[in-house]
Amino acid sequence: MTNKGSYNLSMSSTTPKTEAAATTPTPLKLRTGPDMRVTVAGVELASPVIAASGTFGYGVEFEEIVTIAKIGAFVTKGLSREPMAGNPTPRIVETSSGMLNAIGLQNMGVKAFVAEKMPRLRQIPGAVVIANVFGFTIDDCLEVIRVLNDAPGIAMYELNASCPNTSHGGMVFGTDQHLLAELVSKCERASLRPLIVKLSPNVTSIAKMAKSAEDAGASGLSLVNTFLSMAIDVETRRPRIANVTAGLSGPAIKPIAVRMVYEVANAVKIPILGMGGILRAEDAVEFMLAGATAVQVGTASYADPRAVENIANGLRRWCATHEVAQASSLTRGLQL
Ligand SMILES: Cc1cc2nc3c(=O)[nH]c(=O)nc-3n(C[C@H](O)[C@H](O)[C@H](O)COP(=O)(O)O)c2cc1C
């Protein structure tokens, strides 16, 4: 039992949990279930487990499959100023330990999202909506944010400064420290909601990029997006993805993503949403110990559309069996 966190023990129900933690010398069985709530940029989530952008549609598609209130939040598919058709197919390929995709930000456009999806999303009990913002230029991102600002029911924005599958925008922002700072500071000023910045792992020092985003006003950071990669069909000698290069996600990237979360946690104070290859509750715990306040689950939803809820439930069980009274106490809990 390496957790430094608190245990909710035999104190009266009126005793604050922090006091219980401070006065309890040894771990005993939890009398109540673990408190799974975490707070990201002032927004309280019922669980630290969030559905990642691009793998959970616009949320409404999963309404019948996942009990939305049981997960912390979900991030929409990247939303652009105008609708986008995405890249030509094939644009998804499975590898032995992960997935290559070059969807190219296919989406209905921010105005259609607000008009057609938000009214339904507002009615789903417990739904916490994080809108993922994409633009080819800074002005595009600002326009997406302005449209979202007028829509009630959105908790925060996640600014995609890291898509590897478009020729401009996306990763171009996330791999240049000065450009990233300019993008973040302008978007932060335009935004009426907390702005989470999603970082690219395709850089030499993700900690430096993270610090630039924090200094420019980011309320939090999401990491990682997919790793730039490629696969070749040796029979045809052609790329297996029409776009030639693609983004790698899934279990293959997890150890690299955990290392990056750890490095970023040592460089910034703002909350981190960690992701990359999370399949099980233990993977989520690993990201939290490395420094994440919450985690996102992406590719796992392709194999099992209920994965996010299963991992949220699994994390609750893990906390109960490991006598972790507050899931939030796992964050930065790594012992060296
Ligand atoms: C098919 C697919 C589409 C994605 N689309 C987006 C997107 O629109 N915006 C974004 O910020 N990230 C997008 N991502 C990246 C994921 O949100 C996540 O950062 C990445 O896949 C790593 O997590 P995972 O290994 O759990 O999938 C996409 C990933 C996949 C696999």
Ligand as a Chemical Component Dictionary entry (heavy atoms), coordinates in Angstrom:
data_LIG
# 
_chem_comp.id                   LIG 
_chem_comp.type                 NON-POLYMER 
_chem_comp.pdbx_formal_charge   0 
_chem_comp.three_letter_code    LIG 
# 
loop_
_chem_comp_atom.comp_id 
_chem_comp_atom.atom_id 
_chem_comp_atom.alt_atom_id 
_chem_comp_atom.type_symbol 
_chem_comp_atom.charge 
_chem_comp_atom.model_Cartn_x 
_chem_comp_atom.model_Cartn_y 
_chem_comp_atom.model_Cartn_z 
_chem_comp_atom.pdbx_ordinal 
LIG C1  C1  C 0 -9.744  7.599  -34.614 1  
LIG C2  C2  C 0 -9.189  8.680  -33.748 2  
LIG C3  C3  C 0 -9.618  9.988  -33.919 3  
LIG C4  C4  C 0 -9.104  11.016 -33.111 4  
LIG N1  N1  N 0 -9.559  12.288 -33.273 5  
LIG C5  C5  C 0 -9.103  13.284 -32.440 6  
LIG C6  C6  C 0 -9.615  14.613 -32.546 7  
LIG O1  O1  O 0 -10.506 14.919 -33.349 8  
LIG N2  N2  N 0 -9.102  15.570 -31.728 9  
LIG C7  C7  C 0 -8.130  15.276 -30.800 10 
LIG O2  O2  O 0 -7.699  16.171 -30.070 11 
LIG N3  N3  N 0 -7.657  14.010 -30.655 12 
LIG C8  C8  C 0 -8.110  13.021 -31.452 13 
LIG N4  N4  N 0 -7.634  11.744 -31.325 14 
LIG C9  C9  C 0 -6.588  11.449 -30.306 15 
LIG C10 C10 C 0 -7.177  10.824 -29.051 16 
LIG O3  O3  O 0 -8.104  11.696 -28.430 17 
LIG C11 C11 C 0 -6.057  10.444 -28.042 18 
LIG O4  O4  O 0 -5.319  11.610 -27.737 19 
LIG C12 C12 C 0 -5.077  9.416  -28.588 20 
LIG O5  O5  O 0 -5.741  8.470  -29.399 21 
LIG C13 C13 C 0 -4.306  8.682  -27.465 22 
LIG O6  O6  O 0 -5.174  7.992  -26.594 23 
LIG P1  P1  P 0 -5.562  6.417  -26.773 24 
LIG O7  O7  O 0 -4.284  5.655  -26.937 25 
LIG O8  O8  O 0 -6.350  6.043  -25.558 26 
LIG O9  O9  O 0 -6.399  6.338  -28.025 27 
LIG C14 C14 C 0 -8.140  10.702 -32.112 28 
LIG C15 C15 C 0 -7.715  9.375  -31.947 29 
LIG C16 C16 C 0 -8.239  8.366  -32.734 30 
LIG C17 C17 C 0 -7.753  6.948  -32.514 31 
# 
loop_
_chem_comp_bond.comp_id 
_chem_comp_bond.atom_id_1 
_chem_comp_bond.atom_id_2 
_chem_comp_bond.value_order 
_chem_comp_bond.pdbx_ordinal 
LIG C1  C2  SING 1  
LIG C2  C3  SING 2  
LIG C2  C16 DOUB 3  
LIG C3  C4  DOUB 4  
LIG C4  N1  SING 5  
LIG C4  C14 SING 6  
LIG N1  C5  DOUB 7  
LIG C5  C6  SING 8  
LIG C5  C8  SING 9  
LIG C6  O1  DOUB 10 
LIG C6  N2  SING 11 
LIG N2  C7  SING 12 
LIG C7  O2  DOUB 13 
LIG C7  N3  SING 14 
LIG N3  C8  DOUB 15 
LIG C8  N4  SING 16 
LIG N4  C9  SING 17 
LIG N4  C14 SING 18 
LIG C9  C10 SING 19 
LIG C10 O3  SING 20 
LIG C10 C11 SING 21 
LIG C11 O4  SING 22 
LIG C11 C12 SING 23 
LIG C12 O5  SING 24 
LIG C12 C13 SING 25 
LIG C13 O6  SING 26 
LIG O6  P1  SING 27 
LIG P1  O7  DOUB 28 
LIG P1  O8  SING 29 
LIG P1  O9  SING 30 
LIG C14 C15 DOUB 31 
LIG C15 C16 SING 32 
LIG C16 C17 SING 33 
# 
